[in-house]
Amino acid sequence: MSKKKNRPHGHYCKICGEYKANEKFSGKGHAAHICKACSRLSAAEKAVTMDINRLMNFPMRRLSESEKKWLKAKMKDDCQEVADTAREIYNVCFPHAERNAMKKQLVINTLSFEVHTEIYDGYGDMELVDRRFTIDRKSRVLTMTDFQTEYGEQRVTLEGGEMAKLLRYIVHTLEIFMWEQDYCLNPDEEDYDPFLDGEEDFFMEDLEDGLEVQPPKEPEGSPSWRVQVEYSNHTVQDDSSYEDYLPERPEDLYLSLLEYFELKEEVF
Ligand SMILES: [Zn+2]
């Protein structure tokens, strides 16, 4: 019984990571575990080949600290191919890393949040909401405008700590900066021209034939909700939705902003 039964056939090359037949190795290369092809590479090429090889075989499990450290270092490698591959592997291993890195940098300066749709009010009823909230970090003023009532604009000024807490909640917990991606908002214009673009003839023919052709659904009228955010790093976010419901996190934002005004109303 061969001792090598469970091992891949041939001899291992530590550079390319392949098992190759013995004749692919020189005498010296055999001992050094470097195949003839790899021995012709320059030192830099050897290093790149080894790195790519290690990255391609990177374990898809919880990484040890030293593995993490190595992977992070490789994302800054001088060789672009190594750096790009390391970045890809890193994003697979740590899918939330990019979000978390962004969170640390993002501070909301101003926010405007409009809701014009039905919302489950938490007591078993659907309520038609037609409101706009604004937040201003510097003045710490929170406003609510209810377009359905005569109250007009109500405002509360938050304590410094309370304002910071609210803004942190919006970025860190609600991840507002990812809503466009998370809720597929503002799709590319190309998504809206299924057959009208360059196909007018087809469309007109169908109309002439008396066929009922539904034009592609385009956003009409005002959005059901819209969020505009200006961050301290001067980036601006402006997302609108035309779906007639409020997804989970925008609803959480709505309910938590509303609370500031409900508390105030109870006083009267
Ligand atoms: Zn090799």
Residues whose N, C-alpha, C, O or C-beta is under 5 A from the ligand:
A	BS01	ZN	C13 I15 C16 C35 C38
